[in-house]
Amino acid sequence: MHLKGYGFILVFRIDTADGDTEYWATSDLTMMMNERERLAGQIWTIETYHRGLKQFCGVERCAARKARAQRNHIGWAIRAFLRLEHHRITTGTSWFETKLAIIRPAIQQFLAGSKTLLCGFEQVTLAHKHATA
């Protein structure tokens, strides 16, 4: 097949189990179906990595404006993901289970100590109201 402005391409038609049809196009005119399937597996691995990095490490939730701060945020998110992935491989737990195991005790600890924290907050709020009245 010739793609205007690009050149010749090879198109694969894939009929999926659920009845849908997918199309793959490549400029490698010698590619065979088994090579396409191997590449599809690699692409799925990359997609899974990006999903995990975004969903479990918050790489896209950077509120910084400066480029250096954004690069630092991305670097720390990738490092957190690598630690999460290492833990997943060594323990056999999912990313979700691992993140929940980290967050749950932190929330429990916060809630256990929040009574004194909130009591102090009320006193500060009352003192602020009296000072500004």
C-alpha positions as CSV (number, residue, x, y, z in Angstrom):
1,M,0.0,0.0,0.0
2,H,1.3,3.5,-0.8
3,L,0.7,6.3,1.7
4,K,0.7,9.7,0.1
5,G,3.5,11.9,1.4
6,Y,5.1,8.9,3.2
7,G,5.8,6.0,0.8
8,F,5.1,2.3,0.8
9,I,3.8,0.7,4.0
10,L,2.8,-2.8,5.0
11,V,-0.6,-3.1,6.7
12,F,-1.7,-6.0,9.0
13,R,-5.3,-6.7,9.7
14,I,-5.9,-8.4,13.0
15,D,-9.3,-9.8,14.0
16,T,-9.6,-9.9,17.8
17,A,-11.4,-12.5,19.8
18,D,-14.2,-10.0,20.7
19,G,-15.0,-9.5,17.0
20,D,-13.2,-6.1,16.6
21,T,-10.7,-5.5,13.9
22,E,-7.3,-3.7,14.5
23,Y,-4.9,-2.5,11.9
24,W,-1.1,-2.2,12.2
25,A,1.0,-0.3,9.7
26,T,4.8,-0.4,9.3
27,S,7.4,0.9,6.9
28,D,9.3,-2.4,7.2
29,L,8.0,-4.1,4.1
30,T,9.7,-7.4,5.1
31,M,8.0,-7.7,8.5
32,M,6.2,-11.0,9.1
33,M,3.3,-11.7,11.4
34,N,5.4,-13.4,14.1
35,E,7.7,-10.3,14.2
36,R,4.6,-8.0,14.5
37,E,3.3,-10.2,17.4
38,R,6.7,-10.0,19.2
39,L,6.7,-6.2,18.8
40,A,3.1,-6.0,20.0
41,G,4.2,-7.7,23.2
42,Q,6.9,-5.2,23.8
43,I,4.5,-2.3,23.1
44,W,2.1,-3.7,25.7
45,T,4.9,-3.9,28.2
46,I,5.7,-0.2,27.6
47,E,2.0,0.8,27.9
48,T,1.8,-1.1,31.2
49,Y,4.9,0.7,32.5
50,H,3.4,4.1,31.5
51,R,0.1,3.3,33.2
52,G,1.8,2.2,36.4
53,L,4.0,5.3,36.4
54,K,1.0,7.6,36.0
55,Q,-1.5,5.7,38.2
56,F,0.7,4.6,41.1
57,C,3.5,7.2,41.2
58,G,1.7,10.4,40.1
59,V,4.2,11.4,37.5
60,E,1.6,13.7,35.8
61,R,0.5,15.4,39.0
62,C,3.4,17.9,39.1
63,A,2.3,21.4,40.1
64,A,5.7,23.0,39.6
65,R,6.3,25.5,36.9
66,K,10.1,25.5,36.7
67,A,11.7,22.9,34.4
68,R,14.2,21.8,37.0
69,A,11.5,21.1,39.6
70,Q,9.5,19.2,36.9
71,R,12.5,17.1,36.0
72,N,13.1,16.3,39.7
73,H,9.5,15.3,40.1
74,I,9.7,13.0,37.1
75,G,12.9,11.5,38.3
76,W,11.6,10.8,41.8
77,A,8.4,9.3,40.3
78,I,10.5,7.0,38.1
79,R,12.6,6.0,41.1
80,A,9.4,5.3,43.2
81,F,8.1,3.2,40.3
82,L,11.3,1.2,40.1
83,R,11.1,0.5,43.9
84,L,7.4,-0.5,43.5
85,E,8.3,-2.8,40.6
86,H,11.2,-4.4,42.5
87,H,8.8,-5.0,45.4
88,R,6.2,-6.5,43.1
89,I,8.7,-8.9,41.6
90,T,10.3,-10.0,44.8
91,T,7.0,-10.4,46.8
92,G,4.5,-11.3,44.1
93,T,2.1,-8.6,45.1
94,S,0.4,-6.2,42.7
95,W,1.3,-2.5,42.5
96,F,-2.1,-1.7,44.0
97,E,-1.6,-4.0,47.0
98,T,1.9,-2.6,47.6
99,K,0.8,1.0,47.5
100,L,-2.2,0.3,49.7
101,A,0.2,-1.4,52.2
102,I,2.2,1.8,52.4
103,I,-0.7,4.2,52.5
104,R,-3.0,2.4,54.9
105,P,-0.7,2.5,58.0
106,A,0.2,6.2,57.2
107,I,-3.5,7.1,57.2
108,Q,-4.2,5.1,60.4
109,Q,-1.3,6.8,62.1
110,F,-2.5,10.2,61.0
111,L,-6.1,9.5,62.2
112,A,-4.9,8.2,65.5
113,G,-3.0,11.4,66.2
114,S,-5.5,13.8,64.6
115,K,-7.4,14.4,67.8
116,T,-4.6,16.4,69.3
117,L,-3.8,17.9,65.9
118,L,-7.4,19.1,65.5
119,C,-7.7,20.3,69.1
120,G,-4.6,22.5,68.5
121,F,-6.1,23.7,65.2
122,E,-9.3,24.8,67.0
123,Q,-7.3,26.8,69.5
124,V,-5.3,28.5,66.7
125,T,-8.5,29.3,64.8
126,L,-10.1,30.9,67.9
127,A,-7.0,32.9,68.7
128,H,-6.9,34.2,65.1
129,K,-10.6,35.2,65.3
130,H,-10.0,37.1,68.5
131,A,-6.9,38.8,67.1
132,T,-8.6,39.9,63.9
133,A,-11.8,41.0,65.5
